[in-house]
Amino acid sequence: VISKRLMALALLSGLVAWADTAVAKDPPILSLSMEHFRDTATLKDDALDTTATITTEPGFIEHQGLLRVVTHDTFLRGFIDKKTGETTTQVYEWITYDGAWRFYETANFSTLNGPVSVPATQIDKQVDACSTLSCTQTEHIAFTIPEAYLRALAAAYVPGKPAIWLYKFIPKSGPDFTDGLSNAEVAGFIAKIDEYKAAHGLGVPSKQTLGVLLAPMSPTSDNPA
């Protein structure tokens, strides 16, 4: 017969184990290498598709609090034409927030020559939950960036010393949302693209140099320190 004391100890041990799991921290983004992002990137290459799709979505996601809530995520997507090898590359982000729709419509990203502004594309939007006061909703957005620019970011990657490339999404109304990608993620993404192109005889572009600015991420109202 199990005593009440043993049962209590077993319950306590279970709670401690649950708490350890619940508060487990994500690895720091700057601790992840190019190889990590290359090896975790996904490839979708259906025989009936005219393009192959590569994404770094599984490489990193940030959880918050005891419940490990995720309020946003950002990653890279690449669409490779299977005949020509021409590649369209995007920075993809989804953001969950409370209140009125913000409708993010512009993206600014950093370069050595100052910020560059490009249109943001609305991919999807959804209402997650509503109360009597407001709704929680999610916007999925992206902006297209030249493959050559990402190759310059990848070329700036130094193993063991990754850095953050910053950008922000600007809404029709409401606060801007600042985020960033590690150049290790960019380098892993480019390596995955090159692997696919080499395996399918599509050629790999030579390295190109463009001005890029790598900087520590700054806290914002939506992206606290």
C-alpha positions in Angstrom: 0.0 0.0 0.0 1.4 3.4 -1.0 1.5 5.8 1.9 0.0 9.3 1.7 3.5 10.7 2.1 4.9 8.7 -0.8 1.9 9.8 -2.9 2.5 13.4 -2.0 6.2 13.1 -2.8 5.4 11.6 -6.2 2.9 14.4 -6.9 5.5 17.0 -5.9 8.1 15.4 -8.1 5.7 15.4 -11.0 4.9 19.1 -10.5 8.7 19.9 -10.3 9.3 18.0 -13.5 6.4 19.8 -15.2 7.7 23.2 -14.0 11.2 22.5 -15.3 9.7 21.6 -18.7 7.4 24.6 -18.7 10.1 27.1 -18.0 12.7 25.5 -20.2 14.3 28.3 -22.2 14.9 28.5 -25.9 18.5 28.5 -27.0 19.7 32.1 -27.6 19.3 33.0 -31.3 23.0 34.0 -31.5 24.0 30.5 -30.2 22.7 28.8 -33.4 25.1 28.1 -36.3 24.7 28.2 -40.0 24.8 24.4 -40.0 21.8 24.3 -37.6 19.7 26.4 -39.9 20.8 24.6 -43.0 20.0 21.2 -41.5 16.6 22.2 -40.1 15.4 24.1 -43.2 12.6 22.3 -45.0 12.3 21.6 -48.7 9.0 21.1 -50.5 9.6 19.7 -54.0 6.5 18.0 -55.4 6.9 16.5 -58.9 3.9 18.5 -60.1 5.1 21.8 -58.8 7.0 24.2 -61.1 8.9 25.7 -58.1 10.7 24.1 -55.1 10.1 25.9 -51.8 12.7 26.2 -49.0 11.9 27.7 -45.6 13.9 28.2 -42.3 10.7 28.1 -40.2 11.7 25.1 -38.0 15.1 26.7 -37.2 14.1 28.9 -34.3 11.0 30.1 -32.5 10.8 32.2 -29.3 8.5 31.1 -26.4 7.4 33.3 -23.6 6.4 32.7 -20.0 5.4 29.5 -18.1 2.9 28.6 -20.8 5.6 29.1 -23.5 3.3 31.3 -25.6 4.4 32.3 -29.1 3.3 35.8 -30.2 5.4 36.1 -33.4 7.8 34.3 -35.6 10.0 35.2 -38.5 11.8 33.1 -41.1 13.0 33.0 -44.7 11.2 31.5 -47.7 12.7 30.8 -51.1 10.9 29.8 -54.3 13.2 28.2 -56.9 12.1 27.9 -60.5 12.9 24.3 -61.3 13.7 25.1 -65.0 15.8 28.2 -64.7 17.0 28.2 -61.1 15.7 31.8 -60.7 14.9 32.3 -57.0 12.5 34.6 -55.3 13.3 35.1 -51.6 11.1 36.5 -48.8 11.3 37.5 -45.2 8.1 36.1 -43.6 6.6 37.2 -40.3 3.4 36.5 -38.4 2.4 38.7 -35.5 -0.3 38.2 -32.9 -1.7 41.2 -31.0 -4.7 42.6 -29.2 -6.9 45.5 -30.4 -7.9 46.9 -33.8 -6.4 45.5 -37.1 -3.1 47.2 -37.8 -2.7 46.2 -41.5 1.1 46.1 -41.9 1.8 47.5 -45.3 5.5 48.6 -45.5 8.8 47.0 -44.4 12.0 48.8 -43.8 15.4 47.0 -43.6 18.8 48.2 -42.7 21.8 48.6 -45.1 25.1 50.5 -44.9 23.5 53.2 -47.0 20.6 53.6 -44.6 17.2 52.0 -44.4 15.4 50.8 -47.5 11.6 50.8 -47.7 9.7 48.1 -49.6 6.0 47.1 -49.8 4.8 44.4 -47.4 2.6 41.7 -48.7 -0.5 40.5 -46.7 -0.3 36.7 -46.8 -3.2 36.0 -44.3 -5.0 37.3 -41.3 -7.2 35.7 -38.7 -9.1 36.5 -35.6 -8.0 34.2 -32.8 -10.3 35.1 -30.0 -12.6 38.0 -28.8 -13.8 39.3 -25.5 -16.3 42.1 -24.8 -13.4 44.6 -24.9 -11.2 43.5 -27.8 -10.0 40.8 -30.1 -6.7 38.9 -30.4 -5.7 38.6 -34.0 -2.8 37.5 -36.2 -1.4 39.0 -39.4 0.9 37.0 -41.7 3.0 39.3 -43.8 6.2 39.2 -45.9 8.5 41.3 -48.0 10.5 40.2 -51.0 14.3 40.8 -50.9 16.8 40.1 -53.7 18.7 36.8 -53.4 21.9 38.7 -54.1 21.3 40.8 -51.0 20.8 37.7 -48.8 24.0 36.3 -50.3 25.9 39.4 -49.1 24.4 38.9 -45.6 25.4 35.2 -45.7 29.0 36.2 -46.8 29.2 38.4 -43.7 28.6 35.5 -41.3 31.5 34.5 -39.1 31.3 31.1 -37.5 30.8 31.5 -33.7 30.1 35.2 -34.1 26.7 35.6 -35.8 25.0 39.0 -35.8 21.5 40.3 -36.2 20.1 42.0 -39.4 17.3 44.3 -38.4 14.0 45.2 -40.2 10.6 46.5 -39.2 7.0 46.3 -40.4 5.1 49.5 -40.5 1.3 49.4 -40.2 -1.5 51.5 -41.5 -2.3 52.3 -37.9 -0.7 51.3 -34.6 2.9 50.6 -33.5 5.7 49.5 -35.8 7.0 46.0 -35.2 10.8 45.6 -35.2 12.4 42.1 -35.6 15.6 40.6 -37.0 17.3 37.5 -38.4 20.6 36.1 -37.5 23.0 36.1 -40.4 23.7 32.5 -39.4 20.1 31.8 -40.5 20.6 33.6 -43.7 23.8 31.7 -44.4 22.1 28.4 -43.7 19.2 29.3 -45.9 21.5 30.2 -48.8 23.5 27.0 -48.3 20.2 25.0 -48.5 19.3 26.8 -51.7 22.8 26.1 -53.2 22.5 22.4 -52.2 19.3 22.1 -54.2 20.6 24.0 -57.2 23.8 22.0 -57.4 21.9 18.7 -57.1 19.6 19.7 -59.9 22.1 21.2 -62.3 20.8 24.7 -61.8 24.1 26.4 -61.1 25.2 28.4 -58.0 25.7 32.2 -58.4 29.1 33.6 -57.6 29.4 35.6 -54.3 28.2 39.2 -54.6 28.9 42.1 -52.2 26.2 44.5 -51.2 26.2 47.0 -48.3 24.5 45.5 -45.3 24.2 46.6 -41.7 24.4 44.2 -38.8 23.4 45.5 -35.4 22.1 44.3 -32.0 18.4 44.2 -31.8 16.8 47.2 -30.0 13.8 46.8 -27.7 10.4 48.1 -28.8 7.0 48.1 -27.3 6.2 44.9 -29.2 9.7 43.4 -28.9 10.8 44.0 -25.3 14.3 43.3 -24.0 
